Amino acid sequence: MHNCGICGVVAAPGNNYLSPKDMQQFKSLWILNVTRGQDACGWAACVQGEIIYGKAPISVTVGHALVPDFMHETTWIIGHCRYATNGHSYNNYNNHPIIGKRGLIIHNGMVSFPAEKQLNSLGIALRYEVDTEVIVRLLDVFGYNSILPFTAGYVRGSYALAYSSWRHPSTLYIMRGKYSPLHVKRHQDAIYFSSESSHIRTALRLNNKDRIVPLAEGRRYRFSPRRVRITRFQPFTTHFTQSKDYDNDNLTQAEGVSAQWR
């Protein structure tokens, strides 16, 4: 089964911006994700309180040059390497990040479309050729802080996501539903994530004793400058959701994920 690769770096709570070293390590992490897709690449970042982004139908081995080596006052940066399954990569609208009215998103996985009648009842008309578009359109309708698109049966299939909204650009969400992998590692004053743990280990030059823990299915992390909110949910159902906030002092106490923040 072929998959895309997603990755990113976000400043840990209490550390407002990424360092030049963080930016260099992001580029290394992004380039390593080329093993998961070479048809296109894209990136997005919150810089000086605004989201900027770029994408192109080229491999990240070339496309990484589109991102400056360092951007002052960068809160987070994310990257995508695309393996095209639906929608030709030369139509740049199909490449990630996928842009919505209220924000943008990068996605690894494959999701099924809700029935056209159901989408029409929400005022949604799809324009692109990629399954990811349905997610960004649902977030446009329900709001980027809403968990409803993922628990009410609208989004089914496999997904690991990173996304943010124009209205709250310093807030970054990462999420894992079912099947698509996503790994997280706290390293110094930043939090790194990637589709493959080996890419984090290589980019950060970690030894085998440094633990990199996969996100469990049904987890969403909401990173803001002051805290991380972790929401647990059951994909495809409305049976259970629960959220809890953690700041820089108690991240290690996060139930079930404490090893990720050490």
C-alpha positions as CSV (number, residue, x, y, z in Angstrom):
1,M,0.0,0.0,0.0
2,H,1.4,3.4,-1.0
3,N,1.1,6.4,1.4
4,C,2.1,10.0,1.5
5,G,4.4,11.4,4.2
6,I,3.7,14.2,6.6
7,C,6.0,15.9,9.1
8,G,6.4,19.1,11.1
9,V,7.9,21.0,14.0
10,V,6.1,23.1,16.5
11,A,7.5,25.2,19.4
12,A,6.8,23.6,22.7
13,P,4.5,25.5,25.1
14,G,6.3,28.5,26.6
15,N,8.8,28.6,23.8
16,N,7.2,31.0,21.3
17,Y,9.3,30.4,18.2
18,L,11.4,27.8,16.5
19,S,15.2,28.2,16.5
20,P,17.4,28.1,13.3
21,K,18.4,24.6,14.3
22,D,14.8,23.5,14.5
23,M,14.3,24.9,11.0
24,Q,17.3,23.0,9.7
25,Q,16.1,19.8,11.3
26,F,12.7,20.3,9.8
27,K,14.2,20.4,6.4
28,S,16.1,17.2,7.1
29,L,12.9,15.5,8.3
30,W,10.9,16.7,5.3
31,I,13.5,15.4,2.8
32,L,13.6,12.0,4.5
33,N,9.9,11.7,3.9
34,V,10.6,11.5,0.1
35,T,10.6,7.7,0.6
36,R,6.8,8.0,1.0
37,G,6.1,10.1,-2.0
38,Q,7.9,11.9,-4.9
39,D,5.1,13.2,-7.0
40,A,4.8,16.6,-5.3
41,C,5.7,18.4,-2.1
42,G,4.3,21.2,0.0
43,W,4.8,23.1,3.2
44,A,3.1,25.7,5.4
45,A,4.2,27.7,8.4
46,C,3.0,30.3,10.9
47,V,5.5,33.2,10.6
48,Q,5.0,36.4,12.5
49,G,1.4,35.5,13.2
50,E,0.4,34.7,9.6
51,I,0.2,31.4,7.7
52,I,2.3,31.2,4.6
53,Y,2.6,28.1,2.3
54,G,3.9,26.7,-0.9
55,K,3.5,23.6,-3.0
56,A,4.7,22.3,-6.4
57,P,4.6,19.1,-8.5
58,I,8.2,18.2,-7.8
59,S,10.1,16.0,-5.4
60,V,11.1,17.4,-2.0
61,T,14.7,16.7,-2.9
62,V,14.4,19.7,-5.1
63,G,11.4,21.5,-3.5
64,H,13.0,21.9,-0.1
65,A,14.8,24.9,-1.6
66,L,11.4,26.7,-1.8
67,V,11.6,27.1,2.0
68,P,14.0,29.7,3.5
69,D,16.6,28.2,5.8
70,F,15.3,30.4,8.6
71,M,12.2,32.6,9.1
72,H,12.1,34.8,12.1
73,E,9.2,34.3,14.6
74,T,8.1,30.9,13.2
75,T,5.7,29.2,15.6
76,W,5.3,26.0,13.5
77,I,6.1,24.5,10.2
78,I,4.7,21.4,8.4
79,G,5.6,19.5,5.3
80,H,4.0,17.0,2.9
81,C,5.4,14.5,0.4
82,R,2.8,13.3,-2.0
83,Y,2.3,9.9,-3.6
84,A,-0.5,10.6,-6.0
85,T,-3.4,8.1,-6.0
86,N,-6.2,10.4,-7.1
87,G,-5.8,13.6,-9.0
88,H,-2.8,14.4,-11.1
89,S,0.0,16.2,-9.3
90,Y,0.5,18.6,-12.2
91,N,-2.8,20.2,-11.2
92,N,-1.3,22.0,-8.2
93,Y,-4.7,22.3,-6.5
94,N,-4.5,18.5,-5.8
95,N,-1.2,18.9,-4.0
96,H,-0.9,19.5,-0.3
97,P,-1.5,21.6,1.7
98,I,-5.1,21.6,0.5
99,I,-6.6,25.1,0.9
100,G,-10.0,25.8,2.4
101,K,-12.0,28.9,3.1
102,R,-11.0,28.9,6.8
103,G,-7.6,27.1,6.8
104,L,-5.4,24.5,5.3
105,I,-4.5,20.8,5.8
106,I,-2.0,18.1,5.0
107,H,-3.1,14.5,5.0
108,N,-1.7,11.0,4.8
109,G,-4.2,8.2,4.1
110,M,-7.3,7.6,2.1
111,V,-10.8,8.6,3.1
112,S,-14.2,7.8,1.6
113,F,-16.5,10.6,0.5
114,P,-19.9,11.0,2.3
115,A,-22.9,10.7,0.0
116,E,-23.3,13.6,-2.4
117,K,-26.7,14.3,-0.9
118,Q,-25.2,14.6,2.6
119,L,-22.5,17.0,1.4
120,N,-25.1,19.1,-0.5
121,S,-27.2,19.4,2.7
122,L,-24.1,21.0,4.3
123,G,-23.6,23.4,1.4
124,I,-20.4,21.6,0.3
125,A,-19.5,21.3,-3.4
126,L,-16.2,19.5,-4.1
127,R,-13.9,21.1,-6.7
128,Y,-10.7,19.1,-6.7
129,E,-9.8,15.5,-7.5
130,V,-8.4,14.4,-4.1
131,D,-10.2,12.8,-1.1
132,T,-8.5,15.2,1.3
133,E,-10.7,18.0,0.0
134,V,-13.7,16.6,1.8
135,I,-11.9,17.0,5.1
136,V,-11.0,20.6,4.6
137,R,-14.6,21.4,3.4
138,L,-16.1,19.8,6.5
139,L,-13.7,21.8,8.7
140,D,-14.8,24.9,6.9
141,V,-18.4,24.1,7.9
142,F,-18.0,22.8,11.4
143,G,-14.9,24.8,12.4
144,Y,-11.3,23.8,12.8
145,N,-11.6,23.2,16.5
146,S,-14.6,20.8,16.0
147,I,-14.1,17.0,16.4
148,L,-17.5,16.3,14.8
149,P,-16.4,15.6,11.2
150,F,-14.3,12.7,12.6
151,T,-16.8,11.2,15.0
152,A,-20.1,11.7,13.2
153,G,-19.5,9.4,10.3
154,Y,-18.5,12.1,7.8
155,V,-14.8,11.1,7.5
156,R,-14.2,7.4,7.1
157,G,-11.0,5.6,6.1
158,S,-7.4,6.2,7.1
159,Y,-5.9,9.5,8.1
160,A,-3.1,11.3,9.8
161,L,-3.5,15.1,9.6
162,A,-1.9,18.4,10.4
163,Y,-4.0,21.6,10.0
164,S,-4.5,25.2,11.0
165,S,-7.0,28.0,10.5
166,W,-6.5,31.5,9.1
167,R,-8.3,32.9,12.2
168,H,-6.0,31.2,14.7
169,P,-2.7,30.8,12.8
170,S,-0.6,30.1,15.9
171,T,-2.6,27.1,16.8
172,L,-1.7,23.8,15.0
173,Y,-3.6,20.6,15.2
174,I,-2.2,17.1,14.5
175,M,-4.5,14.1,14.5
176,R,-4.4,10.4,14.0
177,G,-7.6,8.5,13.2
178,K,-7.2,4.9,12.0
179,Y,-4.4,3.0,10.2
180,S,-2.2,5.9,9.0
181,P,0.9,6.2,11.3
182,L,2.1,9.3,13.1
183,H,4.9,9.6,15.6
184,V,5.9,12.4,18.0
185,K,9.1,13.4,19.8
186,R,9.8,16.3,22.2
187,H,13.3,17.4,21.6
188,Q,14.8,20.3,23.5
189,D,12.3,23.2,23.0
190,A,10.3,21.8,20.1
191,I,8.0,19.0,19.3
192,Y,8.6,17.0,16.1
193,F,6.2,14.7,14.3
194,S,6.5,12.5,11.2
195,S,4.8,9.5,9.5
196,E,7.8,7.4,10.3
197,S,9.7,7.2,13.6
198,S,13.0,6.4,11.8
199,H,12.9,9.7,10.0
200,I,12.7,11.6,13.3
201,R,15.6,9.5,14.7
202,T,17.7,10.3,11.7
203,A,16.9,14.0,11.4
204,L,17.6,14.6,15.1
205,R,20.5,12.2,15.3
206,L,19.0,10.3,18.2
207,N,20.4,7.0,19.5
208,N,18.4,3.8,19.9
209,K,17.6,4.6,23.6
210,D,15.7,7.7,22.7
211,R,12.1,6.6,22.6
212,I,9.8,7.8,19.9
213,V,6.2,6.9,20.6
214,P,3.4,6.5,18.0
215,L,0.2,8.4,18.5
216,A,-2.6,6.0,19.4
217,E,-5.6,5.9,17.1
218,G,-8.2,8.5,18.0
219,R,-5.9,11.2,19.3
220,R,-5.8,14.9,18.4
221,Y,-3.2,17.4,19.7
222,R,-4.0,21.1,19.7
223,F,-0.8,23.0,20.0
224,S,-1.1,26.7,21.1
225,P,1.6,29.0,22.5
226,R,0.7,28.3,26.1
227,R,-0.5,24.7,26.2
228,V,-1.3,21.4,24.5
229,R,-4.9,20.1,24.5
230,I,-5.1,16.4,24.0
231,T,-8.5,15.0,22.8
232,R,-9.2,11.3,22.8
233,F,-12.0,10.2,20.5
234,Q,-13.4,7.1,18.8
235,P,-13.1,7.5,15.0
236,F,-16.4,7.1,13.1
237,T,-18.6,7.1,16.2
238,T,-20.0,9.7,18.7
239,H,-19.5,7.4,21.7
240,F,-16.6,9.0,23.4
241,T,-14.6,12.2,23.5
242,Q,-12.5,13.6,26.3
243,S,-10.0,16.5,26.4
244,K,-7.4,17.7,28.8
245,D,-4.9,20.6,28.8
246,Y,-1.2,20.4,29.5
247,D,1.4,23.2,29.8
248,N,5.1,23.0,29.6
249,D,5.5,21.8,33.3
250,N,3.1,18.9,33.2
251,L,3.4,17.5,29.6
252,T,5.2,14.5,31.0
253,Q,2.1,13.6,33.0
254,A,-0.1,13.2,29.9
255,E,-2.0,9.9,30.3
256,G,-0.8,7.3,27.9
257,V,1.6,9.6,26.0
258,S,4.1,10.7,28.7
259,A,7.1,9.1,27.0
260,Q,6.5,11.3,23.9
261,W,7.3,14.5,25.8
262,R,10.5,13.5,27.6
